[in-house]
Amino acid sequence: MKHARIGVILAQIGTPSAPEARSVRPYLRRFLSDRRIVDTHPLLWQPVLRGIILRTRPKKSASLYRQIWTEEGSPLWVYSLRQQTALQDKLGSDYQVELGLAYSDHSIEKAIESLEKSGISRILIVPMFPQYSSTTTASVYDQTCFAALGRKSFGGKAAKRFIPALRFVEPYYDDPGYIDAMKAHLQRILHRQGQESRPDYTVLTFHGIPKRYADTGDPYPQQCMETGRLLAEAMGWEDGKWQISFQSRFGPEEWVGPSTEETLKGLHDRGISNPMVFSPGLVTDCLETLHELNIEGREHFQASGGQAERFQYAPCLNDQPEWLGFLTELVERNAGGWQTVPRP
């Protein structure tokens, strides 16, 4: 008798395969066609998406990706691979860890196929989003279930006879291990800076969602607020020395606020000269952090009177040891019971 191996999928949004419009276009098409992301009826939304957005935005987005691209590829892909490799090493041979990117070629469907080909029938899905949102976490739920069922949609043909057992890691926005990992990461950054370069203010920025989504039941803003409160408490930040904001607004409707862009533009007028910006909700650096925060955010601060060199961007958790240690513990905790079930 031997123990059955457990499959683990680290689920992420995804990334284009190259910083070129022809690679960005299919990624954006899949992303912006998900009704979890844009819930406008397809008869109204698809003509706008295909007739306007996909004709203009891929070229612009590709130019932004080129500014953050590395020799190894997309930062999100590079760091996600490091997370996968490190987690596999820590968990050992009783587990098989795969990446599942919701809107990229290395899809959740392919991750499940790989696990099933290895004879794995128990799969744990780890959304790489600490705070639940219908635009991220729920999209992972949708895609995982469809892939496991062998369907493309609710009304699609049931193509598979055997369905693996699935478990989803619940949101860990207030988990002490997650908070401790961020604390250790930020303290390490502050220690390297030295006392004279310590920030005088911290902006904790989260990816935004339309306010209408929150008003109709998405708990994301409240979970972001709790993450911020717990991190500030762990770091010992005084009231008035930090705040939460929301970034990446898209489209004409109202989004949850305050806006990160407007916040950064107003810091200098508030007497803040040495701010630090950190994104607790994005655990892997990507376009939304490396360009929108580190490049555009710096420009916003400078345009309003601040000194660009005094603007500090704290990277995401990426492959920091405390974060990888927490991920390992999170997987083992959520796989409880599965490890001890023997199979012939």
C-alpha positions in Angstrom: 0.0 0.0 0.0 1.2 3.5 -0.7 -0.2 7.0 -0.2 -1.9 8.7 -3.1 -0.2 11.8 -4.4 -1.9 15.1 -4.1 -2.2 17.6 -6.9 -1.7 21.3 -6.2 -2.6 24.1 -8.6 -1.2 27.6 -8.0 -3.9 29.7 -9.8 -3.0 33.0 -11.3 -4.6 35.5 -13.7 -1.9 35.1 -16.4 0.3 37.1 -18.7 1.0 37.5 -22.4 3.8 35.2 -23.8 5.6 38.2 -25.3 5.6 42.0 -25.1 4.0 42.3 -28.5 0.5 43.2 -29.6 -0.1 39.8 -31.3 0.5 38.1 -27.9 -1.3 40.7 -25.8 -4.4 40.6 -28.0 -5.6 37.0 -27.3 -4.7 37.4 -23.6 -6.9 40.5 -23.3 -9.6 38.9 -25.3 -9.9 36.0 -22.9 -9.5 38.2 -19.9 -12.1 40.8 -20.9 -14.5 38.2 -22.2 -14.9 36.7 -18.8 -18.2 37.9 -17.4 -16.7 37.7 -13.9 -14.5 40.6 -15.0 -17.0 42.5 -17.2 -20.6 41.5 -16.5 -22.1 43.6 -19.3 -24.2 41.4 -21.5 -22.1 40.0 -24.4 -24.4 41.4 -27.0 -23.5 44.8 -25.8 -20.0 44.3 -24.6 -18.4 42.1 -27.4 -18.9 44.7 -30.2 -17.1 47.2 -28.0 -14.4 44.8 -27.0 -13.7 43.5 -30.5 -14.5 46.6 -32.5 -12.6 49.2 -30.3 -10.6 47.8 -27.4 -8.9 44.9 -29.1 -8.0 47.2 -32.0 -6.2 49.8 -29.9 -5.3 48.5 -26.4 -2.9 45.6 -27.3 -0.4 47.9 -28.9 -0.4 50.2 -25.9 -0.3 47.4 -23.4 2.6 45.8 -25.3 4.7 48.9 -25.0 4.1 48.9 -21.2 5.0 45.2 -21.0 8.3 45.9 -22.8 9.3 48.3 -20.1 9.1 45.6 -17.4 10.0 42.5 -19.4 13.0 40.5 -18.3 15.5 38.3 -20.1 13.7 35.3 -18.6 10.3 36.6 -19.8 7.2 38.1 -18.1 7.9 38.9 -14.4 4.7 37.3 -13.4 5.6 34.1 -15.3 9.2 34.1 -13.9 8.2 34.6 -10.3 5.3 32.1 -10.6 7.7 29.5 -11.9 10.0 30.2 -8.9 7.0 29.8 -6.6 6.0 26.5 -8.2 9.6 25.1 -8.1 10.1 26.1 -4.5 6.8 24.8 -3.3 7.4 21.5 -5.0 10.7 21.2 -3.3 9.3 22.0 0.1 6.3 19.6 -0.3 8.2 16.7 -1.7 7.2 13.8 -3.8 3.8 13.2 -2.2 2.6 16.3 -4.1 2.7 17.5 -7.7 2.6 21.2 -8.1 1.3 22.9 -11.3 0.7 26.4 -12.4 -2.7 27.3 -13.8 -3.0 30.6 -15.5 -6.6 31.7 -16.0 -6.2 33.6 -19.3 -2.8 32.3 -20.6 -1.7 29.3 -22.6 -0.5 27.5 -19.5 -4.1 27.2 -18.4 -5.9 25.7 -15.5 -7.3 23.1 -17.9 -3.8 22.0 -18.9 -2.8 21.9 -15.2 -5.6 19.5 -14.5 -4.8 17.4 -17.5 -1.2 17.1 -16.4 -2.2 16.0 -12.9 -4.7 13.5 -14.2 -2.1 12.0 -16.6 0.0 11.4 -13.5 -2.8 9.4 -11.9 -3.7 12.1 -9.4 -7.4 12.2 -8.3 -7.2 14.7 -5.5 -6.5 18.3 -6.4 -6.0 21.3 -4.2 -6.5 24.7 -5.8 -4.6 27.7 -4.3 -5.9 31.0 -5.7 -2.9 33.4 -5.5 -5.3 36.1 -4.3 -5.4 36.5 -0.5 -8.6 38.5 -0.6 -11.7 37.0 -2.3 -13.2 38.8 -5.2 -15.7 37.7 -7.8 -13.3 39.0 -10.4 -10.4 36.8 -9.4 -11.2 34.0 -7.0 -14.6 33.2 -8.4 -13.1 33.1 -11.9 -10.6 30.5 -10.7 -13.5 28.5 -9.3 -15.4 28.7 -12.6 -12.5 27.6 -14.7 -11.3 24.9 -12.4 -14.8 23.3 -12.2 -15.3 23.4 -15.9 -11.9 21.9 -16.6 -12.5 19.1 -14.0 -15.9 18.4 -15.5 -14.7 18.4 -19.0 -17.1 21.2 -20.0 -16.6 24.5 -21.7 -19.8 26.0 -20.3 -22.8 25.2 -18.0 -24.7 23.9 -21.0 -21.7 22.2 -22.7 -21.3 18.5 -23.3 -20.0 16.5 -20.3 -16.9 15.0 -22.0 -15.3 13.3 -19.0 -16.5 10.2 -17.1 -14.2 10.5 -14.0 -14.1 13.8 -12.1 -11.2 14.4 -9.6 -11.9 15.5 -6.0 -11.4 19.2 -5.7 -10.6 21.5 -2.7 -10.3 25.2 -2.9 -8.2 27.1 -0.3 -10.4 29.8 1.2 -9.3 33.4 1.3 -6.3 33.9 3.6 -6.5 37.7 3.9 -6.3 37.6 7.7 -4.2 34.5 8.2 -1.4 35.2 10.7 1.1 33.5 8.4 0.3 35.7 5.5 0.6 38.8 7.7 3.8 37.7 9.2 5.3 37.0 5.7 4.5 40.6 4.6 5.9 41.9 7.9 9.2 40.1 7.5 9.4 41.2 3.8 8.8 44.8 4.6 11.1 44.9 7.6 13.9 43.4 5.4 13.4 46.2 2.9 13.4 48.9 5.6 16.6 47.4 7.2 18.4 47.6 3.9 17.4 51.2 3.4 18.8 52.5 6.6 17.4 55.0 9.0 17.9 58.1 6.8 15.9 56.6 4.0 12.9 55.3 6.0 9.6 56.2 4.5 7.4 58.9 6.2 4.2 57.4 4.8 3.0 54.0 3.4 0.3 53.5 0.8 -1.1 50.0 0.7 -2.7 49.7 -2.7 -5.1 46.9 -3.8 -6.4 46.2 -7.3 -9.8 47.9 -7.5 -13.3 46.6 -8.5 -16.4 48.5 -9.6 -18.3 49.8 -6.6 -21.4 48.1 -8.0 -19.8 44.7 -7.5 -19.1 45.5 -3.8 -22.6 46.9 -3.3 -24.1 43.7 -4.7 -22.2 41.3 -2.4 -18.5 41.1 -3.2 -16.6 41.2 0.2 -13.3 42.2 -1.4 -13.1 45.8 -0.1 -13.8 44.7 3.5 -11.2 42.0 3.3 -8.6 44.5 1.9 -9.4 46.8 4.8 -8.8 44.0 7.3 -5.5 43.0 5.7 -4.4 46.6 5.8 -5.4 47.0 9.5 -3.6 43.8 10.5 -0.4 44.6 8.6 -0.3 48.1 10.0 -0.7 46.7 13.5 2.0 44.2 12.9 4.4 46.9 11.6 3.6 49.3 14.4 2.5 52.0 12.0 0.8 55.0 13.7 -2.6 56.3 12.6 -2.0 59.0 9.9 1.2 57.4 8.7 -0.4 54.9 6.3 -3.6 54.4 4.2 -5.3 52.0 1.8 -6.1 52.9 -1.8 -7.3 51.0 -4.9 -5.7 51.0 -8.4 -6.3 49.9 -12.0 -9.6 51.6 -12.7 -11.1 50.7 -16.1 -14.3 52.0 -17.8 -16.7 54.8 -17.0 -18.5 53.5 -13.9 -17.6 54.3 -10.3 -15.0 52.1 -8.6 -14.2 51.5 -5.0 -11.9 54.2 -3.6 -9.9 56.1 -2.8 -8.0 56.0 -6.0 -4.3 55.1 -5.8 -3.5 57.5 -8.6 -5.2 60.5 -6.9 -3.7 59.5 -3.6 -0.1 59.5 -5.0 -0.7 62.9 -6.7 -1.8 64.4 -3.4 1.0 63.2 -1.1 3.4 66.1 -1.7 0.7 68.6 -0.8 0.1 66.8 2.4 3.8 67.2 3.4 4.8 63.7 2.6 8.2 63.6 1.0 9.4 59.9 1.2 6.4 57.6 0.6 6.5 53.8 0.2 4.0 51.9 -1.9 3.2 48.2 -1.4 0.6 46.0 -2.9 -0.6 43.3 -0.4 -3.2 41.9 -2.6 -0.9 41.0 -5.5 1.6 38.4 -4.3 3.5 38.3 -7.6 4.9 41.2 -9.4 3.3 42.0 -12.7 2.3 44.9 -15.0 -0.1 46.3 -12.3 2.8 46.6 -9.8 6.0 47.1 -11.8 4.6 49.6 -14.3 1.4 51.1 -12.8 3.0 51.6 -9.3 6.7 51.7 -9.7 6.8 53.7 -13.0 3.5 55.5 -13.3 3.1 55.9 -9.6 6.5 57.5 -9.3 5.6 59.9 -12.2 2.4 60.9 -10.4 4.3 61.7 -7.2 6.9 63.7 -9.1 4.4 65.6 -11.3 2.7 66.9 -8.1 6.0 68.2 -6.6 7.6 65.2 -5.0 11.2 63.9 -5.8 11.1 60.8 -7.9 14.2 59.3 -6.2 12.4 59.5 -2.8 9.5 57.5 -4.0 9.9 53.9 -2.8 8.2 50.8 -4.3 8.2 47.6 -2.2 8.1 44.5 -4.5 5.5 41.9 -4.0 6.1 38.8 -1.9 7.3 36.9 -5.0 9.7 34.2 -3.9 10.5 35.5 -0.4 11.3 32.6 2.0 8.6 33.6 4.6 5.9 33.6 1.8 7.0 30.3 0.5 7.0 28.9 4.0 3.5 30.1 4.5 2.3 28.6 1.2 3.8 25.3 2.2 2.0 25.3 5.5 -1.2 26.5 3.8 -1.2 23.6 1.4 -0.4 21.0 4.0 -3.2 22.4 6.3 -5.8 22.3 3.5 -4.7 18.8 2.4 -5.4 17.5 5.9 -6.8 14.0 5.7 -5.8 13.3 2.1 -2.2 12.6 3.0 -3.1 9.7 5.3 -5.5 7.9 2.9 -3.7 4.9 1.4 -4.2 3.6 -2.1 -3.2 0.3 -3.6 
